[in-house]
Amino acid sequence: MANKLHAAQTSDSPYAGGLKISLTSSLGPLPIKGASVTISLTGDPDSVVETLTTDESGQTDTVELPAPPVDYSLTPTDQQPYSEYNISVEASGFEPVLVSGTQILADVTAVQPISLIPEERPGREEDIIIPAHTLFGIFPPKIPEAEIKPEDETGEIVLSRVVIPEFVIVHDGVPSDSTAPNYYVRYTDYIKNVASSEIYATWPESTIYANILAIMSFTLNRVYTEWYRNQGYNFTITSSTAFDQKWVYGRNIFENISFLVDTIFSNYLSRPGVRQPILTSYCDGRRVSCRGLSQWGSMYLGEEGYDAIDIIHYYYGSDMYINSADAISGVPSSWPGYDLTIGSSGAKVLQMQEQLNRIRQNYPAIPYITPDGIFGQQTAAAVRVFQRVFGLPRTGVVDFPTWYEISRIYVGVSRIAEPS
């Protein structure tokens, strides 16, 4: 009864947030067209609020859904700051899926990615249950660790330089739980998931930026030091808040968080004379205190006008600085270092045109480009469609985030076509 009362109150709210659903095959980035998507209130599954159909890019229109007042997410409160919805998906040739608990915050857009298993493949996707947000629910506090790992403590450090991995392996439980599953997760998708689980997307952009930097630096320290592998485990990081940071299988992410991650994903935090990324501690600053960043405190600093590096210095000291990785794994070639736009030409333009033409075989909304190495109106139009499909600002310019998103999708669709 309490859930139904909450649902009814939410449905009467004058506040709203956006929701967009994106469907792909479990085999890779293959969009699923014509799927039936039903949205209902969590706790009252018979109260259908929207019925949608996916387009040729496997996506629904963005719909506005009632949400609690935005102020609930801007100060610690016992009032749940997000509404929760169930998403039921049926598509011809695929197993049905139910996602329960998709979180909608006022004034921001949530993106719910869903992967469907083909009927002919063994196994069936179990219902996805999204738990409470870490700032609202109760989770174990982080066990304190040193921010710099001595080599004689962690064993041999395999990596000689900081590299952004293509994937991380997430152990969905505490390290010692051998029954917990491991998931291969694209690095940027992992960071987006953690940020959407750990902070609210309604916070000031500088606050979100600072928190993402802390999340990425923590993650890259685990990668660089081979922390768990040197203890005999076969994963990169866990989903336990006691040991690492919260990652939730199948949860929704937020559009503004996604874009910021795409813009800064090669960065991390460093101290002078220290080669490894810093293991940046952080906590909510309300129920749990720590020596690192306070999530709620960083929100207040952002509201006061602090920029991201000021927030970082406030909590970690003035010698902490933003560094960039030496290399990015899993991409055909690196960004040229400048934007590709109308009038650009050369090998990088040609490579990008050929990659977009390959992507359009799976995403036919993207128009064909004559691969001539010249960035004209035709190329700009194709780039804008790509940006629309993959949630980037529709500028028609291939900037840093667009270049790497094209690279990631190109690699994904190319792998699908390779013999198994």
ABEGO torsion letter per residue (X at the ends): XAAAAAAAAAAABABBBBBBBBBBBAAEBBBBBGBBBBBBBBGBAABBABBBBBBAAGBBBBBBBBBBBAAAAABBBABBABBBBBBBBBBBGBBBBBBBGBBBBBGBBBBBBBBBBBAABBEBBBBBBBBBBAAABBBBBBBBBBABBBAAAAEBBABABBBBBABBBBBBEBAABAABBBBBBBAAAAAAAAAAAABBAABBAAAAAAAAAAAAAAAAAAAAAGAAAAAGBABABBABAAABBBBBBGBBBBAAAAAAAAAAAABBBBBBGBABBBBBBBBAGAABBBABBBAAAAAAAAAAGBBAAAAAAAAAEAABBBBBBABBBGBABBBAGBBBBBGBBEAAAAAAAAAAAAAAAABAABBBBBBAGBBBAAAAAAAAAAAAAAGBBBAGBBBAAAAAAAAAAAAAAAAAABBX
